[in-house]
Amino acid sequence: MKTVLRIFSYLGKYPKLATAQLFCAVIMTLMLLAFPIMTGVVSNEVIDRGNIEKLPQYILIVIAAFFTRDFFNFLRILINNTFEQKAVFDLRSELYDKLQRLRLKWFDERRTGDVMTRVAEDVPQMERILIDGIEQGLVAFLQILIVSAFLFTCSPLLALAALSPLPLLMLGAWLYTRHAANRYRMARKATGAMNAMLHDNIAGIRQIKSYAAEDEEHTSFNQASAKVSDANMQVMKAWAVYSPSMSFFNSIGYALVLGVGAWQIHNGHLDRAVLLQFFTIIWALYEPLGRLHQLNQMSQSSKAAAERVFTILDEENEIHATEGAELPTPVRGHVQLKQLDFSYSEQPTLHQISLEAQPGQTIALVGSTGAGKSTIVNLLCRFYEYDQGSITIDGTELNTIAKPSLRSAIGYVTQEAFLFNGPVRENLQLAKRDATDEEMWIALQAANANGFVEALPEGLDSVVGERGIKLSGGEKQRLSIARALLKNPPILLLDEATASVDSETELLIQQALDRLMENRTAFVIAHRLSTIRNADRIYVLDHGRVIESGTHEALLASNGKYASLSKQAFLEE
Ligand SMILES: Nc1ncnc2c1ncn2[C@@H]1O[C@H](COP(=O)(O)OP(=O)(O)OP(=O)(O)O)[C@@H](O)[C@H]1O
C-alpha cells in the first residue's frame, strides 16, 4: 500500500489537471442518470398518462445528456493523456538524474539491460496506476456511488439486492491481490534479466560471431525468454480465474434484482416503471466493478514495477555529488597520496600507498596486471571512496571536494577511447560545452586528429557510430586526446592504450600525448617506454603496494622489479 500511495504522491505535482479530470468525471457520471430518469418519466407521462406531445422533448433531453457525457469524456481523455505524458516524463527524468548521481560501485553490481528495463519499461508500467487510477478508478468509483444512491432512492430493497454480490467481490479481490504482487514481481524480474542478456549479447556481438557461439547464445536467450513467458503465464492464469469469477458474481446481482423486483410487483409493493429503471441503469453499477478489478490487476503490476524504480530512487547518491569544498583556483596540481588503503570488497586492493606529484610533473605508474594502477586513477577521480589515508590536491583533502569542482580540474583519458554515438562535434563538446569550431580544430590539430576529421564526409558533423565504431583504434585515441586538450585540465589521468598501431600512427599518438601532458600534472598508467623514460618519477606497484620508485635510470640501476619488468614486452617502445 505504501508503494501505491507513493506512486500517487506524483499526482500532487499537477493539482489543476487532477481537478479538471475529477470535474469531467463527475459531470460524465451524472449524465449517466439521465437515461433511467427519462425512462421513468416517459413511462409515467407518455405511456401511462398518454401525453404523447411531450415525447419529442424528452427524447431531445436524452440525446443532449448523452452528448454532454461524451463531450466531457473527450475532454477527460485529453486531460488524462496530457497528465500521463507529463508524469511519465517527470519520473523518467528523475530516475535518469538519479542514475547519474549513483556511486560507481552500484553500477559494478548491476546489469545494464536490467537498469535500462527499469527506466524504459518499469516507469511507464508504474505510471499506469496513476493514469488509469484516475481514468478508470475515479470514474468507476464515482459511478458506483452515484448509481447506488440513485438505486436506493428508487427502491432500497431492490438496491440491496443489486449490491448483495459486493461482499463476494471484495473477498475475491482480496484473494487475488494477496499473491498477485509476487507474480508480477517475478514477471518484471524475468523481463529485466532477459533484457540484460540481450544488451550483453548485442554489445558482444563480435565475440559471439568470432567464436561461432550464435547457437549457444540463442539457446541461453530462449531460456531467459521462456522464464518471461512462464512468469507472465502465472500472472495470466490467476487473472483467468479471477476475472470470470468476478463477472459471475456480478451476474448474480441481475438475477436477484429480477427475482426480488418481480416478487415485489406481484405483491403490489413496486411499480413496474421502477423495475424498468433498474434494468436500464444496473449495468452502470456492475460495469465499473469490472473496471475496478482490472484496476486491481493493474495496480499490482504497477506496484511491482514501482518497487524496482523506487529501489533506484532510494539509493544513496555518491558523496559530494553536487556540494562540498571547492578546489582553490587556479589549481596548481600538487597531488599527494599518503598511506592510502582501499578495497573494492572484503579483499584489500591497495595498501599504504604514498606518492606525490609536484605541479606539472609526470608520474608513471607501472606494475604487472592487477597490481592496482587503475585503482589509483579511479581513486584520484573519486569514482570510489578510499578507506584510510589521504589524498590531497593543492592541500585540500580529496574526499571533501564537491565532485563537479574536482572533475573540472581533472582530465581522464581511458585506455579504450569511449566515443558516444553522435557527431565528432558532440563528442568534443563533452569536454567544453561552448567550444567553438575554431577551438575544436586547434585541439584536433594538437592531437594530430585534424587530418582524418577533415577527411570524414561531414567533418565535425560526421557521426562516429556506437562507441566510435566507424573510426579506427588510433583515430579514436587521438579524438579522445583532442577532447582532453579541449578541456585543458590542470591534472591529467592517462591510461595509455596497449593496442598496437602502426609505427606512423604510434608517432602521431605519441606527439599528441606529449602535447597533452605538457604543463600539467599527469598520472600515466604507462605502457610505452618513451613515456616512462620522460616521467619525472616512476612508481612500481605490486599486489597493491608501491615497491619501488625513482627515475628510469635510477630504477634500472637498482636492478629490482622495474628492471625485470622493463625487459618484458609490456614496456615496449
Ligand atoms: N570494479 C572492481 N570491483 C572489484 N574488484 C576490482 C574492480 N576493479 C579492479 N578490481 C580488482 O582490483 C585489483 C587491481 O585492479 P586494477 O585494475 O587496479 O589493476 P591494474 O594494475 O590497473 O591492472 P591492468 O594493468 O591489468 O589494468 C585486481 O585484483 C582487480 O581484480
The ligand as an ORCA input file, in Angstrom:
! r2SCAN-3c Opt
* xyz 0 1
  N      35.359     -2.613    -10.005
  C      36.037     -3.543     -9.351
  N      35.417     -4.289     -8.421
  C      36.100     -5.236     -7.742
  N      37.407     -5.511     -7.921
  C      38.073     -4.800     -8.827
  C      37.436     -3.786     -9.598
  N      38.350     -3.233    -10.427
  C      39.506     -3.884    -10.179
  N      39.346     -4.808     -9.235
  C      40.400     -5.675     -8.681
  O      41.386     -4.838     -8.096
  C      42.692     -5.298     -8.365
  C      43.512     -4.179     -9.013
  O      42.969     -3.914    -10.286
  P      43.472     -2.728    -11.207
  O      42.500     -2.640    -12.327
  O      43.687     -1.521    -10.393
  O      44.857     -3.299    -11.718
  P      45.812     -2.716    -12.825
  O      47.157     -2.641    -12.195
  O      45.271     -1.475    -13.409
  O      45.786     -3.894    -13.889
  P      45.862     -3.842    -15.504
  O      47.238     -3.424    -15.875
  O      45.596     -5.263    -15.880
  O      44.790     -2.922    -15.941
  C      42.549     -6.513     -9.257
  O      42.693     -7.649     -8.437
  C      41.130     -6.452     -9.774
  O      40.574     -7.719     -9.937
*
